[in-house]
Amino acid sequence: SCSRAKDVTMPAKLPVNFFSTSSPVIDLFRGQLDYADHLRQDSEIVLYFFYAPWCGQSIAAREEIERVASRLSDQVLFVAVNCWWNQGKCRKQKHFFYFPVIHLYHRSFGPIEYKGPMSAVYIEKFVRRVMTPLLYISSRSKLLDFLSNYEPGVLGYFEFNASPQPPGYLTFFTSALHSLKKDYLGTIRFGVITDKHVAEEISLVRSGSVYLHRHVNTSLIYPDDIMNYTAENICKWALENREILIRWLRPHGGKSLLLNNELKKGPALLIFIPYNPLAELHPLLDEITKVALQYHSCNKSQAAEPDLQHLGDSDAPAFDSSVPDAHTKLSETFSITKYPCCNTVVLPQWHSISRTHNVCELCVNQTLGVKPNKVHVPHCNFLEMEAALDSFYLQEHTFFQVISNTIECSNFLSFYSPFSYYTACCRTVNRHFLSFLSSEKTIFQTPKVAFSSHGKKDNSQHSIPHIEDKNCFIPDLAVSGTNITGLSCRTNKTLNLYLLDSNLFWIYAERLGASRSTHLKEFAAIVDLKEEVHYVLDQNQSLVGSTLENFIKNFSILYSPLKRHLVDDPSVHFHEQRVITEVTTNTFRETVFVSEKNVLLLYYAQWCGFCASLNHIFIQLARLLPPDNFTVARIDITRNDLPWEFMTDRLPTVLFFPHQRKEQSVKFPEDISVNLPNLLKFILHHSSLSSSEPCTKECLHKERVLQQGHISHLEREIQKLRSEIRALHQAHDQLEAQLSEARREEHRLQQQKHTLEKQHKTLQLHSEQLQATYNQKNQELLEMAEKLQELADASENLLKENTLLRILVASREGRLQSKDETKESLQSEQTTSEDNDVSLSTAPATLEEKRIGNADTLETEHSSGNRTE
């Protein structure tokens, strides 16, 4: 007999060095995690690099780690641990879902996991942030530099008079490490002010107080009277209240929903710039941040924020919370720029055939009577805006004008507060004259501002035009040289701003439309998932602040002049004349709309098998139709973008664009099969061939050939249909025979069913009888068992009595024998008195014999009685 061969396995090879022996990285290739923890005790900053020797990303990151270690090995201990070998402690204690993994420890605090790009400059930047989580600020100039940074900043004031550290300093230091642990991008900068006069610049007078700086909204002071002063609470408070003007996106390269989750929040401006984290100066980033700050600066009040400009001037007085509110210096008149809680309202056209709109800017304002707190500045209230809209719609007839070149403004008192009122400024916009957006000389260049009769008149310099107006009418905005200040709060098309490093993520820019041949990797695009559009900034323009401002303004206006970017199929080339024209994104307008021919367009996809089965039909149709008047085309919708009005969710889809009525495209009915006769009928029915021109001989010949082709094709179709009808008749006869056989079989099965039911009833009755017999026999057996039990008990009693009688008989026999021996001795010794003794001994013997006889009689009677029973 054959025996199955045993499986032979070879043990894994012993691990070898992953890093070179001359590398500054300590390589624990056997996974000695305990030794790594021992090394960590003697170092202040330790970086653990957990790797798997076979992992491609670990191999790629090895060189980056060595670069960082060569620069920081004198300050940081770099330890690499093989966490894949099954005999090592790292594999037994750690369970990582991916490799490589980088952990950092600052003394006893950690681990701080690094999740950023595996690039040397990014890793070094993060390590340096862990090394020095706090920036020490000892002068006004350093404070100005700290507050001018685009990243959110947290400042703590501590008097270093106590030894070794002032109270609360270690807690603040630990909170900075907690922020790095929770947000690997390090978007929050922590600083420590050591000078009392510098701390007074931001109203910090008590040692241990913490200040969160925000550019647009009001800066905050940590409420230690409400929240416990712990490192976790400080970090949580800073993360929840931080202000992010522009967010960095760093996809990790694997499957994730990072981009999807961000783009679902609303329209997004994606800016790709080459970024070096270790560079001291970032002029392009600073310029982009300035644009983002102006875009989000909705509240320009200086009451709650210190002026950053005067911090650099040593002669300027320090900002103090005791300074009177800056609002007292403002005019009591209406100023939208101070409280730009605004909404854009478009009134309906005055006539159904008109394209004229009245566009109004509706804002919520507060009077001088209400002074906002310096720390808690009131934000835009949705209820107030809703009330303002209700008030406006009740009086919208006031602004109903057919056409006007003036801006009309009006004030409405609030229903909820006597200190608040609503302001509306309206003007007329004509869709046919959108050229004013790109021209400095327009009819709105010097508008006349007029208030309605029921409103309060005000100075014309405070009137606010609509955001579509390119000219600047606001004095504050004229000084700054731009009109996007606070634009995010004055439009329904608010943009979320994102930055991406083009050195790492240029492939995303190429997918959005960036040129692959460009040497300068700077690119900007606006993506709007809700509207399914995206716009690309012209790459011929330099990516500077003014260019971004114009890009944002053109997107934000009501009738945006931006041209939607459509992705083209680069693989389509036209080297030869084809019967069917292949349409792409770039040639769609030229082939379909500009062409003076009737166009039949097929929407298809490479994966659509039914679309491919229609190719021969459309080729035959293209050969039959005259090429001078008809064009048969197709477009692959998976490789090309189409305008939203021509999108489809079903494949294949056929659209016909008649000549002279291209905007009235007709869709081929879905309930009709796509074949040559149906397509010809569809085309001829909707064709726009002019019948006013006389038909030439060539035209008549083509029509005759076309009709003959139609006739021959119809005859073939008729023959085919007849053969199909005959086949259907044969199939019908076969089906009838099968149905009759099935009916007979059903009848036979019904009879068998009735027979089985009768047998089942009989068997059920027999089963009931057997059950009754079984119960009767069972009862009899129980009675017999009871009688047998009684006999067994009687027999046991008889055995006990027999045993007792045997004992009595044995004792009697012993007595008789002893008496015989006594008699013999007496006869030999007393011969003389035999006569006298005979009489005396006879009486007891007689009595004893009687007693024995009575006992035998009783035993005999008792035995007889037992046998009788």
BELGI-V169219 format. One record per residue. RES is the residue in one small letter. SS is DSSP state (hx for helix, st for strand, lp for the rest). PHI is phi as a letter, one per 30 degrees, with the letter a starting at -180 (* if undefined). NEAR is the number of other ideal C-beta (glycine too) atoms within 12 Angstrom. Layout:
# BELGI-V169219
RES | SS | PHI | NEAR
RES | SS | PHI | NEAR
This chain:
# BELGI-V169219
s | lp | * | 3
c | lp | d | 4
s | lp | c | 5
r | lp | d | 6
a | lp | d | 6
k | lp | d | 6
d | lp | d | 6
v | lp | c | 6
t | lp | c | 6
m | lp | c | 6
p | lp | d | 9
a | lp | d | 14
k | lp | d | 12
l | lp | d | 15
p | lp | d | 27
v | lp | b | 14
n | lp | d | 20
f | lp | d | 37
f | lp | c | 30
s | lp | d | 18
t | lp | d | 12
s | lp | d | 12
s | lp | d | 24
p | lp | d | 26
v | lp | c | 38
i | st | d | 32
d | st | c | 33
l | st | c | 34
f | lp | d | 33
r | lp | c | 27
g | lp | i | 32
q | lp | d | 27
l | hx | d | 27
d | hx | d | 18
y | hx | d | 20
a | hx | d | 38
d | hx | d | 24
h | hx | d | 16
l | hx | d | 23
r | hx | d | 31
q | lp | d | 15
d | lp | c | 14
s | lp | b | 28
e | lp | d | 21
i | st | c | 33
v | st | b | 39
l | st | c | 46
y | st | c | 40
f | st | c | 48
f | st | d | 41
y | st | b | 42
a | lp | b | 33
p | lp | d | 30
w | lp | d | 17
c | lp | d | 23
g | hx | d | 16
q | hx | d | 25
s | hx | d | 30
i | hx | d | 20
a | hx | d | 19
a | hx | d | 35
r | hx | d | 31
e | hx | d | 23
e | hx | d | 31
i | hx | d | 43
e | hx | d | 29
r | hx | d | 25
v | hx | d | 36
a | hx | d | 34
s | hx | d | 21
r | hx | c | 23
l | hx | b | 30
s | lp | d | 25
d | lp | d | 14
q | lp | b | 22
v | lp | b | 35
l | st | c | 31
f | st | c | 41
v | st | b | 42
a | st | c | 44
v | st | b | 46
n | st | d | 40
c | lp | c | 39
w | lp | c | 29
w | lp | d | 30
n | lp | d | 18
q | lp | c | 18
g | lp | d | 29
k | hx | d | 21
c | hx | d | 36
r | hx | d | 26
k | hx | d | 16
q | hx | c | 17
k | lp | c | 25
h | lp | b | 13
f | lp | c | 24
f | lp | c | 10
y | lp | a | 23
f | lp | b | 31
p | lp | d | 35
v | st | b | 32
i | st | c | 43
h | st | b | 36
l | st | c | 41
y | st | b | 34
h | st | c | 33
r | lp | h | 22
s | lp | c | 16
f | st | d | 25
g | st | l | 26
p | st | d | 25
i | st | c | 35
e | st | d | 25
y | st | c | 39
k | lp | c | 29
g | lp | d | 35
p | lp | d | 32
m | lp | d | 34
s | lp | b | 29
a | hx | d | 28
v | hx | d | 25
y | hx | d | 34
i | hx | d | 36
e | hx | d | 35
k | hx | d | 29
f | hx | d | 38
v | hx | d | 43
r | hx | d | 26
r | hx | d | 35
v | hx | d | 40
m | hx | d | 30
t | lp | b | 25
p | lp | d | 37
l | st | c | 33
l | st | c | 28
y | st | c | 24
i | st | c | 36
s | lp | b | 21
s | lp | b | 20
r | hx | d | 30
s | hx | d | 19
k | hx | d | 25
l | hx | d | 38
l | hx | d | 26
d | hx | d | 21
f | hx | d | 34
l | hx | d | 38
s | hx | d | 22
n | lp | d | 29
y | lp | d | 34
e | lp | d | 35
p | st | d | 37
g | st | b | 39
v | st | c | 47
l | st | c | 44
g | st | b | 49
y | st | c | 37
f | lp | b | 33
e | lp | c | 25
f | lp | d | 21
n | lp | c | 13
a | lp | d | 14
s | lp | b | 9
p | lp | d | 9
q | lp | b | 22
p | lp | d | 24
p | lp | d | 21
g | lp | i | 28
y | hx | d | 31
l | hx | d | 27
t | hx | d | 28
f | hx | d | 39
f | hx | d | 32
t | hx | d | 31
s | hx | d | 36
a | hx | d | 39
l | hx | d | 36
h | hx | d | 31
s | hx | d | 38
l | hx | d | 42
k | hx | d | 31
k | hx | d | 25
d | lp | b | 32
y | lp | d | 29
l | lp | d | 29
g | lp | i | 31
t | lp | d | 29
i | st | c | 41
r | st | c | 33
f | st | c | 42
g | st | b | 38
v | st | b | 41
i | st | c | 44
t | lp | c | 28
d | lp | c | 26
k | hx | d | 20
h | hx | d | 23
v | hx | d | 34
a | hx | d | 34
e | hx | d | 26
e | lp | d | 41
i | lp | c | 43
s | lp | i | 29
l | lp | c | 38
v | lp | c | 22
r | lp | c | 23
s | lp | d | 26
g | lp | j | 29
s | lp | d | 34
v | st | b | 42
y | st | b | 44
l | st | c | 38
h | st | d | 43
r | lp | b | 34
h | lp | d | 34
v | lp | c | 32
n | lp | d | 31
t | lp | d | 29
s | lp | d | 36
l | st | b | 34
i | st | c | 36
y | lp | d | 36
p | lp | d | 19
d | lp | d | 22
d | lp | d | 10
i | lp | c | 11
m | lp | c | 21
n | lp | d | 16
y | lp | d | 25
t | lp | b | 20
a | hx | d | 32
e | hx | d | 20
n | hx | d | 23
i | hx | d | 41
c | hx | d | 33
k | hx | d | 23
w | hx | d | 30
a | hx | d | 41
l | hx | d | 25
e | hx | d | 20
n | hx | c | 28
r | lp | d | 32
e | lp | c | 31
i | lp | c | 31
l | lp | d | 33
i | lp | b | 37
r | st | c | 31
w | st | d | 35
l | lp | c | 35
r | lp | b | 33
p | lp | d | 25
h | lp | d | 21
g | lp | j | 20
g | lp | c | 11
k | lp | d | 10
s | lp | a | 14
l | lp | c | 12
l | hx | d | 22
l | hx | d | 26
n | hx | d | 15
n | hx | d | 17
e | hx | d | 27
l | hx | d | 28
k | lp | d | 16
k | lp | d | 19
g | lp | k | 24
p | lp | e | 33
a | st | b | 35
l | st | c | 45
l | st | c | 42
i | st | c | 46
f | st | c | 39
i | st | b | 36
p | lp | d | 27
y | lp | b | 31
n | lp | c | 21
p | lp | d | 28
l | lp | d | 22
a | lp | d | 16
e | lp | d | 10
l | lp | c | 11
h | lp | b | 22
p | hx | d | 16
l | hx | d | 29
l | hx | d | 30
d | hx | d | 23
e | hx | d | 26
i | hx | d | 38
t | hx | d | 30
k | hx | d | 32
v | hx | d | 40
a | hx | d | 35
l | hx | d | 34
q | hx | d | 35
y | hx | d | 38
h | hx | c | 33
s | lp | d | 33
c | lp | d | 35
n | lp | c | 33
k | lp | c | 34
s | lp | d | 32
q | lp | c | 26
a | lp | d | 31
a | lp | c | 33
e | lp | c | 34
p | lp | d | 36
d | lp | d | 23
l | hx | d | 27
q | hx | d | 15
h | hx | d | 21
l | hx | d | 31
g | lp | d | 20
d | lp | c | 16
s | lp | d | 15
d | lp | d | 9
a | lp | d | 16
p | lp | d | 16
a | lp | d | 27
f | lp | d | 32
d | lp | b | 17
s | lp | d | 24
s | lp | d | 12
v | lp | d | 22
p | lp | e | 12
d | lp | e | 20
a | hx | d | 22
h | hx | d | 28
t | hx | d | 15
k | hx | d | 15
l | lp | d | 24
s | lp | d | 17
e | lp | d | 20
t | lp | d | 24
f | lp | d | 37
s | lp | b | 30
i | lp | d | 43
t | lp | d | 38
k | lp | d | 37
y | lp | b | 40
p | lp | d | 38
c | st | d | 34
c | st | b | 38
n | st | b | 33
t | st | c | 36
v | st | b | 33
v | st | c | 27
l | st | d | 29
p | lp | d | 18
q | lp | d | 21
w | lp | d | 20
h | lp | b | 12
s | lp | d | 8
i | lp | c | 7
s | lp | c | 19
r | lp | c | 18
t | st | c | 25
h | st | b | 33
n | st | c | 35
v | st | c | 37
c | st | b | 40
e | st | c | 44
l | st | c | 41
c | st | b | 42
v | st | c | 43
n | st | b | 43
q | st | c | 35
t | lp | d | 27
l | lp | d | 23
g | lp | d | 15
v | lp | c | 20
k | lp | c | 21
p | lp | d | 26
n | lp | d | 17
k | lp | d | 27
v | lp | c | 23
h | lp | c | 17
v | lp | d | 31
p | lp | d | 27
h | lp | c | 20
c | lp | d | 26
n | lp | c | 18
f | hx | d | 13
l | hx | d | 18
e | hx | d | 31
m | hx | d | 29
e | hx | d | 21
a | hx | d | 26
a | hx | d | 39
l | hx | d | 27
d | hx | d | 20
s | hx | d | 28
f | hx | d | 34
y | hx | d | 23
l | hx | d | 15
q | lp | b | 28
e | hx | d | 25
h | hx | d | 17
t | hx | d | 26
f | hx | c | 37
f | lp | d | 23
q | lp | b | 28
v | lp | d | 16
i | lp | a | 21
s | lp | a | 26
n | lp | c | 23
t | st | c | 25
i | st | c | 39
e | st | c | 39
c | st | b | 42
s | st | a | 36
n | st | c | 33
f | st | b | 33
l | st | d | 23
s | lp | d | 26
f | lp | d | 18
y | lp | c | 20
s | lp | b | 21
p | lp | d | 12
f | lp | c | 20
s | st | b | 31
y | st | b | 36
y | st | c | 42
t | st | b | 44
a | st | b | 44
c | st | b | 43
c | st | b | 40
r | st | a | 41
t | st | c | 34
v | st | b | 38
n | st | c | 28
r | hx | d | 21
h | hx | d | 13
f | hx | b | 21
l | hx | d | 24
s | hx | d | 17
f | hx | d | 29
l | hx | d | 28
s | lp | c | 18
s | lp | c | 16
e | lp | d | 14
k | lp | c | 12
t | lp | b | 22
i | lp | d | 22
f | lp | c | 33
q | lp | d | 17
t | lp | b | 17
p | lp | d | 28
k | st | c | 19
v | st | c | 29
a | st | b | 24
f | st | c | 28
s | lp | d | 29
s | lp | d | 11
h | lp | c | 17
g | lp | c | 26
k | lp | d | 21
k | lp | d | 19
d | lp | b | 28
n | lp | d | 17
s | hx | d | 24
q | hx | d | 23
h | hx | c | 32
s | lp | d | 37
i | lp | c | 44
p | lp | d | 42
h | lp | d | 43
i | lp | d | 45
e | lp | d | 37
d | lp | d | 35
k | lp | d | 30
n | lp | d | 26
c | lp | c | 26
f | lp | c | 32
i | lp | d | 33
p | hx | e | 21
d | hx | d | 27
l | hx | d | 31
a | hx | d | 15
v | hx | d | 13
s | hx | d | 22
g | lp | i | 17
t | lp | b | 27
n | lp | b | 34
i | lp | c | 41
t | lp | d | 37
g | lp | i | 37
l | hx | d | 39
s | hx | d | 36
c | hx | c | 36
r | lp | c | 42
t | lp | b | 32
n | lp | d | 21
k | lp | c | 32
t | lp | d | 28
l | lp | c | 40
n | st | c | 32
l | st | c | 38
y | st | b | 36
l | st | c | 40
l | st | b | 39
d | st | d | 35
s | hx | d | 30
n | hx | d | 23
l | hx | c | 29
f | hx | b | 33
w | hx | d | 25
i | hx | d | 19
y | hx | d | 28
a | hx | d | 35
e | hx | d | 22
r | hx | d | 21
l | hx | d | 34
g | lp | k | 31
a | lp | d | 32
s | lp | d | 20
r | lp | d | 15
s | lp | d | 9
t | lp | d | 19
h | lp | c | 11
l | lp | c | 21
k | lp | d | 29
e | lp | b | 35
f | st | a | 41
a | st | b | 45
a | st | a | 38
i | st | c | 39
v | st | c | 36
d | st | b | 29
l | lp | d | 19
k | lp | d | 16
e | lp | d | 19
e | lp | h | 18
v | st | b | 27
h | st | a | 31
y | st | c | 31
v | st | c | 31
l | lp | d | 35
d | lp | e | 22
q | lp | d | 26
n | lp | d | 13
q | lp | c | 19
s | lp | d | 18
l | lp | d | 36
v | lp | b | 22
g | hx | d | 30
s | hx | d | 22
t | hx | d | 25
l | hx | d | 40
e | hx | d | 35
n | hx | d | 28
f | hx | d | 36
i | hx | d | 41
k | hx | d | 38
n | hx | d | 32
f | hx | d | 43
s | hx | d | 38
i | lp | d | 34
l | lp | d | 30
y | lp | c | 25
s | lp | d | 26
p | lp | d | 23
l | lp | d | 30
k | lp | c | 18
r | lp | d | 26
h | lp | d | 28
l | lp | c | 30
v | lp | d | 25
d | lp | c | 22
d | lp | c | 26
p | lp | d | 15
s | lp | d | 13
v | lp | d | 22
h | lp | b | 12
f | lp | c | 16
h | lp | c | 7
e | lp | b | 8
q | lp | d | 10
r | lp | c | 21
v | lp | d | 22
i | lp | c | 31
t | st | d | 31
e | st | d | 32
v | st | c | 39
t | lp | b | 29
t | lp | d | 28
n | lp | d | 21
t | lp | c | 26
f | hx | d | 35
r | hx | d | 21
e | hx | d | 18
t | hx | d | 28
v | hx | c | 33
f | hx | c | 25
v | hx | d | 15
s | lp | d | 27
e | lp | c | 22
k | lp | c | 31
n | st | d | 35
v | st | c | 42
l | st | c | 45
l | st | c | 43
l | st | c | 39
y | st | c | 31
y | st | b | 33
a | lp | b | 24
q | lp | d | 16
w | lp | d | 14
c | lp | d | 22
g | hx | d | 13
f | hx | d | 18
c | hx | d | 26
a | hx | d | 19
s | hx | d | 15
l | lp | c | 31
n | hx | d | 23
h | hx | d | 16
i | hx | d | 31
f | hx | d | 37
i | hx | d | 20
q | hx | d | 22
l | hx | d | 40
a | hx | d | 29
r | hx | d | 21
l | hx | d | 30
l | lp | d | 35
p | lp | d | 25
p | lp | d | 20
d | lp | d | 16
n | lp | c | 27
f | st | b | 37
t | st | b | 38
v | st | c | 40
a | st | b | 36
r | st | b | 43
i | st | b | 42
d | st | d | 31
i | lp | d | 34
t | lp | d | 18
r | lp | c | 23
n | lp | b | 30
d | lp | c | 26
l | lp | b | 31
p | lp | e | 24
w | hx | d | 14
e | hx | d | 13
f | hx | c | 27
m | lp | d | 19
t | lp | b | 25
d | lp | c | 9
r | lp | b | 18
l | lp | b | 26
p | lp | d | 31
t | st | b | 31
v | st | c | 38
l | st | b | 36
f | st | c | 37
f | st | c | 36
p | lp | d | 32
h | lp | d | 28
q | lp | i | 17
r | lp | b | 17
k | lp | d | 26
e | lp | d | 14
q | lp | c | 14
s | lp | d | 27
v | st | b | 24
k | st | c | 23
f | lp | d | 33
p | lp | e | 18
e | lp | d | 15
d | lp | d | 8
i | lp | c | 15
s | lp | d | 19
v | lp | d | 29
n | lp | b | 24
l | hx | d | 30
p | hx | d | 28
n | hx | d | 24
l | hx | d | 35
l | hx | d | 33
k | hx | d | 20
f | hx | d | 26
i | hx | d | 38
l | hx | d | 25
h | hx | d | 18
h | hx | c | 27
s | lp | d | 27
s | lp | c | 24
l | lp | d | 25
s | lp | d | 15
s | lp | c | 9
s | lp | d | 6
e | lp | d | 9
p | lp | d | 9
c | lp | d | 16
t | lp | d | 12
k | hx | d | 10
e | hx | d | 12
c | hx | d | 19
l | hx | d | 13
h | hx | d | 14
k | hx | d | 23
e | hx | d | 21
r | hx | d | 15
v | hx | d | 18
l | hx | d | 25
q | hx | d | 17
q | hx | d | 15
g | hx | d | 22
h | hx | d | 25
i | hx | d | 16
s | hx | d | 17
h | hx | d | 24
l | hx | d | 20
e | hx | d | 15
r | hx | d | 17
e | hx | d | 20
i | hx | d | 15
q | hx | e | 14
k | hx | d | 16
l | hx | d | 15
r | hx | d | 14
s | hx | d | 14
e | hx | d | 14
i | hx | d | 14
r | hx | d | 14
a | hx | d | 14
l | hx | d | 14
h | hx | d | 14
q | hx | d | 14
a | hx | d | 14
h | hx | d | 14
d | hx | d | 14
q | hx | d | 14
l | hx | d | 14
e | hx | d | 14
a | hx | d | 14
q | hx | d | 14
l | hx | d | 14
s | hx | d | 14
e | hx | d | 14
a | hx | d | 14
r | hx | d | 14
r | hx | d | 14
e | hx | d | 14
e | hx | d | 14
h | hx | d | 14
r | hx | d | 14
l | hx | d | 14
q | hx | d | 14
q | hx | d | 14
q | hx | d | 14
k | hx | d | 14
h | hx | d | 14
t | hx | e | 14
l | hx | d | 14
e | hx | d | 14
k | hx | d | 14
q | hx | e | 14
h | hx | d | 14
k | hx | d | 14
t | hx | e | 14
l | hx | d | 14
q | hx | d | 14
l | hx | d | 14
h | hx | d | 14
s | hx | d | 14
e | hx | d | 14
q | hx | d | 14
l | hx | d | 14
q | hx | d | 14
a | hx | d | 14
t | hx | d | 14
y | hx | d | 14
n | hx | d | 14
q | hx | d | 14
k | hx | d | 14
n | hx | d | 14
q | hx | d | 14
e | hx | d | 14
l | hx | d | 14
l | hx | d | 14
e | hx | d | 14
m | hx | d | 14
a | hx | d | 14
e | hx | d | 14
k | hx | d | 14
l | hx | d | 14
q | hx | d | 14
e | hx | d | 15
l | hx | d | 16
a | hx | d | 14
d | hx | d | 15
a | hx | d | 19
s | hx | d | 17
e | hx | d | 15
n | hx | d | 18
l | hx | d | 22
l | hx | d | 15
k | hx | d | 15
e | hx | d | 20
n | hx | d | 18
t | hx | d | 14
l | hx | d | 18
l | hx | d | 22
r | hx | d | 15
i | hx | d | 14
l | hx | d | 20
v | hx | d | 18
a | hx | d | 14
s | hx | d | 16
r | hx | d | 22
e | hx | d | 15
g | hx | d | 14
r | hx | d | 20
l | hx | d | 18
q | hx | d | 14
s | hx | d | 14
k | hx | d | 20
d | hx | d | 15
e | hx | d | 14
t | hx | d | 19
k | hx | d | 21
e | hx | d | 13
s | hx | d | 12
l | hx | d | 20
q | hx | d | 17
s | hx | d | 11
e | hx | c | 13
q | lp | c | 18
t | lp | d | 12
t | lp | d | 10
s | lp | c | 14
e | hx | d | 17
d | hx | d | 12
n | hx | d | 13
d | hx | d | 20
v | hx | d | 18
s | hx | d | 13
l | hx | d | 15
s | hx | d | 21
t | hx | d | 16
a | hx | d | 13
p | hx | d | 18
a | hx | d | 21
t | hx | d | 15
l | hx | d | 13
e | hx | d | 18
e | hx | d | 18
k | hx | d | 14
r | hx | d | 17
i | hx | d | 22
g | hx | d | 15
n | hx | d | 14
a | hx | d | 20
d | hx | d | 18
t | hx | d | 14
l | hx | d | 18
e | hx | d | 23
t | hx | d | 15
e | hx | d | 14
h | hx | d | 20
s | hx | d | 17
s | hx | d | 13
g | hx | d | 15
n | hx | d | 21
r | hx | d | 12
t | hx | d | 9
e | lp | d | 14
